[in-house]
Amino acid sequence: LPRLRPIVASNCSRTTHISGAYSRALRGHAAGRKELARPFEGRIVFAGEATRPYDVSTAHGAHDGGVRAAEEALAALAPDGA
């Protein structure tokens, strides 16, 4: 496909805060995603595709992880019994 050429590219390798980083579970440690998805001390939640057992490295995995975290955050803020 010699006629194809990039029209947009990420500059993440030069972005100070991420330096082109890509997260992935080491072989045999994917189950750690389940631990990452659990609220910490009932009030700190983590979002994103890295918290998903499936849909890793996808926009819809990031979305679903965000929805889950938002629901957990709202539940943590709700008065008892509500």
KAPE-V131387 format. One record per helix or strand of 2 or more residues. SS is the DSSP state (hx for helix, st for strand). FROM is the first residue (numbers start at 0). TO is the last residue. Records with the same first field share a line. If there is no record, write none. Layout:
SS->FROM-TO, FROM-TO
This chain:
hx->11-13, 31-36, 48-50, 58-76
